[in-house]
Each structure stands twice: as C-alpha cells, then as structure tokens.
Amino acid sequence: MPPPPRFAIPASHPEAALLDQRQKAVAARAQLNPRDAAAWAELTALAIEAGDAEAAPRLAAEALRLDRRNPRVSYLAGRAARLAHDLEAAATHYRQALRQAADFTEAWISLASVERARESYDLALEALQRAHALAPDRVEIRVNLGNLMGDRADWVEASHAFEAALALAPGHPAATLGLARSLVHINAFAEALRHLEGLREASPNPGLVHYLRGRCLWLLGDAEAARDALTAAWQVALAGAATNPQPVFDLIFESEDPEAGLEPIRTRLATNPDDPFLRQCELDVLIHAMRLPEAAATLLPAIEHAEMDRERAFSALQLALRSPDPALARRCTEYALAHTQGGKHPEIAFTTGISLMRLGDYARGLPLYEQRLRDGVMPGMPSRLRRLGRRWQGEALKGQRLLVWQEQGMGDVLQMLRFATLLKARGVGQLQWLANGPLHPLLAAQPELDAVHTHIGKVQPYDLHCPDMSLAPLLMRDIEDLPAPPAYLRAPPQALAAWQARLGQGDGRLRVALCWAGNPNLDADRFRSVPPADLTPLAAVDGVQWFNVQKGQPAAAFAGEPPFPTEAVHQDLRDLGETAALFACMDLVISVDSAPVHLAAALGRPTWLLNRACSEYRWGLGREDSPWYPSLRIFNQRAICQWRETLERVALALTALVAAAESGAGPGSGGAAGRTQVSEAVAASSVD
C-alpha cells in the first residue's frame, strides 16, 4: 500500500518540526491500515494546521469515504473546504456534522463564520445563537456575534455583544477593539478613544487601532494628534500591502484625513519611483483629499495616452464624482464608460451610472445604476436578494403583493416614496414598505402604503420584492419621466396638531428650521457640514424665528450652536414623523444635504439646500433647482469647504424673502389669517 499523500509544512511554521514528526507517525498508521478512518481524519487535521489547502481536502475526502457518520470527520472536511476557499462545500460539511451531532458547538461557530463570509448574515446569526445556547460563557461566540452585527451595520447591537464578551473576559483584546469600533460608529468618540488607548501596547490589529484613534481624534477636534495616528496607520498598512492591500484602500476611501497618507507614500516612492501600486495610491489620496487640480494633472495624461485600465477607470470616476467642473467630470466619466462594455466590471458600471446622473444623463445612468445588485459590488446585497425571493424587475404588477425595502439611507427612502402613488396606479394589490424605525411613524401616515414594517420578521406574505433604490431605474427611462408632485408626503395628523397647538400663530416673523451638519460617520461628511461660525451671516437677517433641528452628535468642527438665538426643538424630534409635523408648521427649511432636506421638500415646504461643491448626483452640477423637488432651491458652494460666501448669498436671499413675506402679509396682519398670508408669500417667492 503506498503511503498517504504528504502535506507541505512551511519552514516558518512555529511547530514545523513537531508537525513533521506527527505527520510521519500518523501516515505510518494509515499505511499499515488503509481503512483506519481516525488516522485519515488526524492527517486532515494536521494538514489544516499546516495550512496546505491542496492536501487537506484530499485527505478529508478519504476520511469521509471511510467514515461518513462521524461528525468530527464531517467537521474536518468543512475546515478543509474553508481552507481551500470553497465556502459552499464548507457549509455543506458543517451542516452534515450538525445533523450528526446537534450539540457540536465548534461546528456551529464554524458554520457561522462561513455564512458570514458568504454574506448570509441571517444564517450566520442563527448559527451563533445556537452556539451561544450551548456555550453561553464562550467569549469567542460573543466576539463573533459583535463582528456579525458590525457587518450588518447594527452597531448598537454590536457594542452590546462586545460588552458582554468583556464582562466574561475583561481586557480581551479582540472584544475591546470591536467595542471601540462600534462606539466610533455610534458617535461615542471619547469613550471609543478611552478603549483604544488601552490597546496601544497589545493590539490584535495595530493598524486598525491607529486608524480608529485617528478618526476619534479628528472628530473630537484634535487635528494634529489625528494626523499622527493616521500616519502611523498608513505606515502599518503600507508595510503589509504586499500580502493584504485592503487596509490601504480603507484608509484612502474612509479616512477623515486621507492626506495623512501622502508623506508615507511619497517616502516609499522615493526609493521605488516606478511602483504602480504606490503611484495609484498617491493618485487616489489626492482625489480623496480633494486636491483635485493635482489629481487631474496626474490622471488626464494617462486617460489620453495609456491603455484602458480598471484601477485608472475607478480613479477617473472618483475624480468625476468630486469635481465641480462639468467638463472634467464628463471627460472622466466617458473614459470609465468605455470600460463597462460587455458587462464586465459591474462596480465600475454602477459608479459610472451615478456619475452620468450627476451630469444629468439619466437615460444612460439609470440602467447602469442597477449593476450595484450584481455580485461583488455592494456587500451583502446578492445574498439579501436571494433570501427575499422573487425580485420585481419591471413586469406587470396588477394584483401582485409588492414589498419595497430600504436599501440605503433615510433620505433615500424619502426620495423614493414618490413612486408609491405610481406603483398603486400600476395595479399593485398590496404595497408594503420595510424601513428603519425612525421612519415608521411617518410612513404609517401615508395612505398609499398598505403596511409599514421595521423588521423583516413582521412582513406579511408578498409575491415580489424590490429595493427602494431600484424604483427609479424600473419606473423611469429619463428624468422627464420623474413623478415630481409639489408634495407627496403627509405629516402624521396627531403630531401635526400637537405642533400647531404648541407654536400657535406666532408673532409674524418667518419660521425657519435650520440643520447645518450631517452624521459624521457617513462618507465625506466634512465636506457637506457647515461649521456653526460660518452661519454668522444669517444673524444679520431680521424678522426670522429660528428653529434648531440639528440632531445627533456632529463632529467637533461642526458642533456647538449657531451665533444667533434659536428655538431648541431638536430634542423633541423623536422620529421623522415628529420632524415632518414640525416642518409642516415652518415657512422655510434650510438644511445641508441630509434627510431633513428630503423630508421638507417632499412635504412641499419651501426648502433651501446648502449644497457642497462636490455635489451628489441627485442635485446635479451647478443647478439652482431640482427636478426631484419643485419647492427646493439650491445654494451651491463655490469652493470646497468654504461656506462663508455661500451663507452670505443665503442671507441676502433670506432678507429679500422676509421683505416679500412682510409685503404679502400686509401691515397689521395677525392671527391665523396673518400666519397663512406669511406662508403663502414665502411659498410664492422662495423658488424663483
């Protein structure tokens, strides 16, 4: 009988000599008795420990052939398949092990890991819950649960899981790091920083610790210390980029201060000037640091003279989406568009679609936007589409029960709710909408929706489902097809009555709601939010009663109060239903590009958008109106991060609006009639 196949043991393995000795001994057993299933299983375990992804599955196959009823053998086959990156086979073997032994805790943990890697988050959660029921004191299970909740962007639940892990094992490095990361995502920056400081000497991931410290310090207002921490994160990421470049990409695309990477990158370029990876990193850092002229000077010659390149196409799109110059944006977008021919590179096609819509080309942009649903574009999307069943793709809807579900942010939901009336007109038998909790009271007040849910487990039976961001591509061919009624949302009646009673008829001043900052954890918030000091020009406008509707905890640069008196009503806005009711009582809403601007405009209230220079697709480039919202007026920033001049223009327009409202209301107007006259005068003059 020939000996069993040998597996490779890396010389760098800390137990290389012992592994080799054990392999020889067990292989001798298998050679003496080829039907010794236990020997083949032990050889499989040793091959897994050695990291031989080729030999381990072959050894596992022989062990399974000899003993298919042994849960340990099935479990080892799963581990061997996982090592070989065959996730489907791994899940199959783990489930077989669990059918043979339902109390096999390690198999449940491993199955959860595989399902998480497959982005089947609900199945991963179920497996972890079974493991926890079997071993409630296992720290590893709590940590894995926290990581899974992070994958699902449920950072509050993630923090609870990591806190439970730390209650079992105080100081546990992975749990501490996970908790700190979760706290960053729920804007608890000071508390996160405290946990990170304790990890600096014993971190399971030093690069991530430096990065998170940099984020916290930046958002807490210590830019100098943040730059030092992010530079250290760059040093770690670049040192390991040859084997794992992902940390470098994370720093480029997610860091509040991507410019911190320029010095470490250029230091390495000094000794490796032709390194294509470093050159690409330098270009992407320039783009994300908004050093757009330098980025364009580097990229445009390559676009003109070099061959088509995936990385270059993606960089061109990032530049296009940030540039306020339509000619440059179009040039970069057309280059990337050529890269999407033949259905390849769906991630580039999706981003090209966004850029085309930003340029006003919805006819070409909308179909490309649907490429986000393909594998490898948006994490978790393909598995979610499969779990929910049959997806609506534009076919006839008469009598069908349709579930529309929230795909992205709350502002996106508000923008897409306009299509509810059109769906009803197309004959939908029942229209359900699944959305985040703060949206529920508002959505429940919309008569077009037959049912509103905040959890998939509460949804009623349906025939078809559709992510809300697919409604526009499925119901429009071009921007001319956009349903844009003056108002398509209604405030909840009880909340509206309560706010009307609380505010009364007022004193004749314009009621203006103000939101100057967004969520600091969302991409590029530093470009869309306004430092309160830059609101100073508004203080000179008489005849305005200001209402502070700023929610959440802005980054330090945008924290504080405006330099003029405001009515602090933000603490009473528990959900978007309450906010809608307040906005319905306002004469004007002024907001940065965040959910409040969508809400106010969807209610048909006069709304002014403080729009960053690197405008989002829905606001276009250089437009002062919006096809999406008839009552919206756009004040475009003329230089990146320079808000004072924009606010001076807003102050002039507001002064004119006050004068028009006072003229329209007439002298001596008061009471309900006067309030109505003021509102009508504002509505008539706010969008010119």
N, C-alpha and C positions, 0 to 999 in steps of 0.2 A: 504494500500500500504506500503510495507516495505521501510525503509529509504535507500537512495543510499549508496553504499559501502563507508566506511570511508578510508581515506588515512593516512599513517603514517607521523607524523611530528617529525623530530629529535629534541630532547631536546636542542641540541646545536645550532639549527637554531636561528638567531638573532631576528626573528619575530615569534617565535613559538606560543606565546600566542595569537597574533593577527590573525595568520593563523588559529588556532583552533577555534577562535571566528567566523571568516568569514566562515569557513567550516560548522559550525553548522547552521549558518543563511541561507546559500545557500542550504544546504541539506534539511532544513525545507521547503524551497520554492519548491524544486524538489519533495519532498514527497507530498506536497499539490497538486501539478500539475505535474504529471509524464511526461507530454508532453511539459514541459517548456524547450525547447532546449537551451535557453540562460542560464538557471540555470545549466544544464549539462555541457555546454561549460565553464561556470565560475568555476565549480568544477574541470574540467580538468585543467584549468589554475592554480588553487590553488595546485592541486596535482603535477603539473610540478614544481611549485615554491618550494614545499616541497621536491622534488626530489624522489618521490615514483614511481619507474619505473614499478611497477606491477599494481598499481591502475590507473595511468594516461591513459594508452592505453584502459582500460576497460571503463573508463568514457568517453573518446573520441569516442569510438565505439558507445555508446548510444547517444551522441550528434550528431554524423553523421547519425545515424538511423532516428533521428527526423528532421534533417535539413541538407540535403546533398548539398544544393545550396548556403550555406553561406560560403564565402571564409575564414572568421575568424575561423569557425569550422574546415574546412579542414586544415588551418594553424596550429591550436592547435593539431589536430591529427598528423600532421607531427612532431611537437615538442615532443609529447608524444612518438611517434615511435623512434625518435632520442634518447630520454632519455632511452629507452629500448634497444638501440644499434641495432635497426632494420633499417639500412640505406636505404635499398631498399624501405621499406614501407614509410619511411620519405620522400624520394624523390618523390614517387608517390603522397602523400598527398600535398606536396608543389606545385607540378605541377598542381594538381587539383585546388588548391587555386588560382593559377595564370591564369588558364583558366577562372575562375570565375571573377577575377579582375586583369587584366594585369598590373595595376599601383600599386600593393601591394608591396611596397619597402621591407618591412621586410621579406616577403616570398621569394623574390629574394635573399636577403642576406642569409637567412637560407638555401635555396636550394644550393647556392654556397658553404656553409660550409659542407653540406652533400656530394656534389660531390667531394669536396676536400678530405674529409675523405675516399671516395670510390676510390681516386686516378684518378678520371675522370677530369683531370685538364682543358681540353678544355671546358667541360661543365661548370665547376666552373667559368672559366674566362668569358664565355658568360653570366652567371647569374650575376656576379659582374658588368659587363659592362651595363647590363640592369638596375641594381640598381643605378649605378652612373648616368645614364641618367635621372633617376627620382629624385635623390637627390645628385646633384654634390657637395654640401657642407658638406656631411656626412663624418666625419673623419674616422669612423669605416670602411666605404667601402674602403677608400684608404689604411688603415692598412691591411685589409683583402686581398686586391689586392697585397700589398707588400709581405705578407706571402705566397700567392699563387705563386708569381714569384720566391720566395725562394725555394718552393717545386720543381719548375721546373728548379732550378739551374740557373735561369736567374737573376743574382744578380745585374746587371746594371739596368734592368727594376725595380727590387725590390727597389733599392735605390731611383729611381725616384718617385715611389709610396709613399714611406715613407717621402721623402722630400715634396711632395705635401700635405701629411697629416699634416706635421709640419708647412707648410705655412698657413693652416687653423687653427691649434691649436698649437702654439709654446710651446715647452716643453712637449708635450703629451708623457707620459712615454712609452707606447707600441710602438709608432711611433719612438721615439728616440732609443729604444732598437733595433727595427727592422732595422733602418738605420745603427746603429753601426755594427750589424751582417752582413749586406750587404757589408759594407765598408771593413770589415775583409776579405770577400770572394773575393773582387776585389783588395786585397793587399794594400788598403789605411789605413795602420795600425795606423799611427799617428792621422789621422782625426777620425778614429773609437775610439781611446783611448780618444780623447777630448770629444766625446759624452758620452762615458761610465763614465767618471769622474763626469759628471753632474747627473748621475743616481744613484750614490752610496748611496744616502740618501733616495731616493724614487723610488725604482725599483719594477716593477711588477713581476720580476723573479730574485731575488738576486743571486741565484746560477749561472744562465747564465751570469749575469754581471761579476761576479768574473772570470768565465771561459774565457769569451771573453777578459777581461783585461789581464788575464794570457797569452793568445795567442798573443795579441798585444805586450805586454812587452817582451815576449820571442823572437818574430820575429823582434823586434826592438833592440834586443841585451842586454836587462836588465834581465839577468837570475835570479838574486836574487829576484827582485821585482816580476817577473813572478812566481817563486816558492811560494812566499807568497800568491799571488792572487789565484793560483791553489789550494793551501792547503785550503784556505777559501772556494773555490768552492766544494772541497771534503767534508768539514765539513757540508755544507748545504745539499749536495747530500746524504750523509750517514744518516743524521738526518731524512730525508724524505723517505729513501729507502723502509721502510716497506709498504708504500702506493704507491710509484712511484719509482721503481728502475732505470728507464731509464736514468736519469741524471748521475748515477754512471757508466752505460755502456758507455755513451757518453764520459765521462772523460777517461775511460780506452782505448777506441778504437780511439778517435780523438785527445786527448790532445798531444801537443808537448812534455810535460814533465809528462808522466804518473807516474813517480816515486814519484811525489809530493803526491800521494795517499798512499804511504806505511806507513808513520807515523800515519795519521788518522786511517787507517785500523787496524794497529797493536795496537794502543791505545785502540780501541774497542775490539780487540781480547784478550787483557789482562784481561778484565772482562767477556768476552764471548768466551772462547777458543774453544768451540765446535760449534760455529755458522757456518753452512755450507755456507751461503751466503758470510760472511766475508772471509772464507777460500778460496772460489772460486775467490773472488775479489783480494785477495793477490796473488794468482797464476797468474791471468790474468795480473795484474800490472807488476809482474816480467817478464812475457813474453814480454809485450809491451814496457817495459823499457830496453829490450834486456839484462836482467840479466839471460841469458839462462841456465848456469850451475845450478843456484839456482832453476829455474823453473823446469828443468829436474829432479833434485833431489827430488822435491816435487811430480811431476806428475808420473814419471815412476813406483814407487811402487804401486800407485793407479791403473795404467794400468794393472799391473801384477796380482793384488790380489783382486781388487774391482769389483763389478758388472758393467755392461755396463751402462753408464750414459751420457745423452745428453750434459750437460754442460762440462763434462770431455772430451767428444769426440771433442767438439768445441775447447777447450783449447789445446788438443793434436794437432789439425790441425794448430792452430796459432803458436805453437812451431815448428811444421814441416815446415811451410812456412817461418820461420825466421832462422832456423838452417842451418849453412853451412856444417853440418855433415850429409852425406847421410844416414849413418846407423841409426842415431837418427830420421831423417826425415821419413825414411821408416817405422820404428817401430811405430811412432805416426800415420802415415797415414794408416797403415794396421789396427790399432785399430779403427780408425774412420770409415774405410771402412766397418767393420763389423756392424756398427751402421746404415748403409744405406740399409740393406737388407729389402726387402718387400716394397720398395718405400716410406718408411717413412722418415721424416726429410729432405726435399729437400735442405734446406740451408746447411746441413752438406754434403749431396751428392755433391752439387755444389763445395764446398770448397775442398772436397776430390778429385774431378776431377782436380782442379788446382794443388794440391799437387802432384798427380800422374804424371801430365805432367811435373812438375818441376823435378821429378825424372826420366824423360824420358819415362814413361809408358803412351804413348798417346792412346794405344789401349783400356785401361780401363778408362783413364782420359777424353777423348773426349765425350763419351756418358753421363758421369756424369756431365760434364760442362753444358749440356743443361738443367739440373734441375734448373738453375737460372731463367728459364722462368715460373716456377710454382708460384702459389700464395704464398706470404709471404717471398719471397727471395730477390728480388730487388724492392724497392718502385716504384710504377707507371708502372712496366713492364706489368702485366696482363691486365690492362685497356688499355694501349697503343696497345698491341697485338689485343685486341678486336676491338678497333676503326679502326685499319688499314685494317681489313678484313681478307681474307683468307691467312694464313701463309704458305709459302713453307716449306715442311718437307722432301724434298729429292725425290719427284716424278719426272716423266719425264717433261722436260721443253720445248720441241720442239714447237716453235711458240708462247710461252707464254710471256707476258709482265711482267717483274720482277722489283720490286722496292727494292733496298737494302738501308737500313738506318743506320746512325751512332748510335751506342748504347753507346759507352764509349768515350775514349779519341781520340785525333787526331793521336797519334802514333798507336793506334789500327786500325784506318781506313787505315793508310798507310800499315800496316802489312797485312790487309785482301784484299787490292786491287789486290794482286797477283792472286786472284781467278776470276777476271773479264774475263781473257782470257779463263779459263776453262769453265765458265758459257756460254760464247759465243760458245765454241766448243760443248757444250751440246745442242745447238739449241735454246737458248733464243731469242725470236723475238725482244724484245726491253729491254735494260738494263738501268735503271735509278738508280742514286745514290743520296741519301739525306744526306748532311753533313753540318758541321758548316761553317760559312762564310770564315774564313781564308784558308780553304781547296779548295774553289771553283775555283780559277784560275788554281791551279794545276790539279784538277780533270777534268776540262774542256779541258785540253790539252791531255787527254788520249783517244786514238781512240777507245778503246773497249767500252767506255761509250757513250750511245746514248743521254743521257740527265743528267745534274747535277743540283741539286737544293739545296737551303739553307733554304727553308721554305716549310712545308707540303702543304700549300695552293697553291703553284705553280706547284705541281707534276702533271704530265699527267696521264690519266687513266692507270691502271695496273690491271693485273689478280691475281698476287701473290706478297707478300712482304716477306722480310727476314731481321732480324737484322744482321748487318755485322759480329758480333762475332759468329753467327751460321754457317757461311760458312765453317769454318774448320771442325766442327763436321759432317756437312752434305756431305762434299766433300772428306773427308779423313777417313780411318779406322785406320791408324797408321802413324807414322812420315815418313815412306818410301813413302807414297802417296803424300807427300807435294810437290806442284809445287814450285821450287826454282830456277828460271832462274837467270843468272848473273845480269840482270837488267830488271825490268818490269814497271818502271815509266819513263816518259819523262818530261824534263823541258819545260815550255811554250816557244815557239820559240822566240817571241819578247823580253821577259825578258832575255833569254839566249844571244841573240845578243847584247842587251844593256850592259850586264855584260862583255861579251867578249871584246867589244869596250872599256869599262871603264878600264879593267885590263890590256889589251894589252898582250904582250908576257912576261912581267916581266923581272927580272934580273937573272934568273937562279936558284933562291932559291926555295925550296919547298913551295908551298902554302898550309897552314894548317889552317882549320877552327876549332875553339875551342868553346865549350859550356860546362860550368862547374857547372851549377846549374839548378834545375827544378823549377816548380811552388810551392811556399811554402804552398799553400792551399791544395795540394794533400797529401794523406796519406804517412807518413814516409819520407817526403822529406828530413828531416835532415840526413837520412842515405844515400841517393843517391847523394846529392850535395857535392861539394868539396869547402872548404874554399880557397879563392884565394892564401893565403900564402902557401898552400900545393902544389901549382903549381910551386914553385920555382925551382925544378929540371929541368923543361923544359927550364928555362932561360939559362942554360949552353949549350944548343944544338945550334950550329952554322948552318947557311945555311937554316934557316926557316923564311918565311914571315908569321906571324901570323895574322889571321882574327878573330876578336871578333864578334861572332854571338849570344852572350848571350842576350836573350830577356826577357822582363818583369822586375819585381822588386823582386830579390831574398830576402830571409830572411837575417837579418843583418849579421849573421855569414858567409854568402856566398856572400855578397855584395862587391863592390869595383872592382878594375882592377887586372889582373894578374901582377906579378912582372917582366914584360918584355914588350917591345913595341908591340902594336897590331894595326892593321888597324880596326878602329871603323866603321864597316859597318852595325852593328846591327840596327841602326836607319833607314836604307834604306830598311829593310826587312819587307815590309808591310803585306805580306801574305806568304803562303808556296810555291806559285808559284815563287815569287822572291827568296826565300831561295833555292828552287830547282835549279834555274838558277845559283845562286852563287856557290852552291855545285858542279855543273857540271863543273865549272872552277877550282875547287880545286884539288890538288894532294892527299889530305888526309883530313878526317874529324875526329876529336876527340871529343867525347861527353859522358856525363853521360846518364843514362837510361831515355831518354826523346824523344820527337818527332823527333828532329834532327838526332838521330842515325838511326831511321827507315827510314827517308827520304833519307839520304845519302846512306845507304845500298841498299834501293830499287832502287836508281838510278844507282847502280852498282859501286859507288865510293869506293875506299879503305877507310874503316871506322874502327876506334878503339873505343871500348866501355869501359869506366871506370865503372866497374860493382861492386856494393856494395856487401858485404859479404852475406847479406840476399837477394840473387838474386831472381828476378822474374822468373815465370815458363818458359817463352819463352827462357831464356838464360841457363836454366838447372843448374846443380850443378858441378862446377869445370871444365866446358868445356872452351876451348880457341877458339873454332869455333862455328858456329851456323848453324843448318840445315835450318833455315829460310832465311839466307842471306849469300851467298857464299863469298862476299867480306868483311865480318865482322871478326875482330879479337877481342877477349875478354881479357881484363886485369882485373883479379879478385882481389878484395880487400881481404887481408888475415886476417884482424882483423877489427871488426865492428868500423866504424867511424875513422879508421886510414888510411889516404890516402897517407901520405908521401912516404911510401915504395912502394906503387902501382905506384906513379908518377915517382919514381926513375927507376923502371923497364920500364915504358913508355919512359923515357928519353934515356935509353940505346938502346931500340929498335928504337927510332927515330934517334938517332945518326947513327946506322947501316943503316937505311933507307936512310938517307942523303948521306952516303958514296956510297951506291948501286946506288942511282939516279945519283950522280956525275960521277960514273964509267960508268953507262949505257949511259948517255948523251955524255960522251967523252969530251976531252979538246976543248975549243973554240967553243962549240955549242952555238948557239944563234938563235933568231928569232923563227918563227913558228916551224921549224924542231926541234930546241932545246927544245922548250916547249913540243912538242909531245914526244921526247925521254925521257925527265924527267918523264912525266906522265906514259909512258909505263914501265919505270924502276921501278917506285913506285908500279904500279899495279902488276908487276911480283914478287916483293919481300915483299909486305906488308902482305900477308897471307901465312904463311909457315906451 
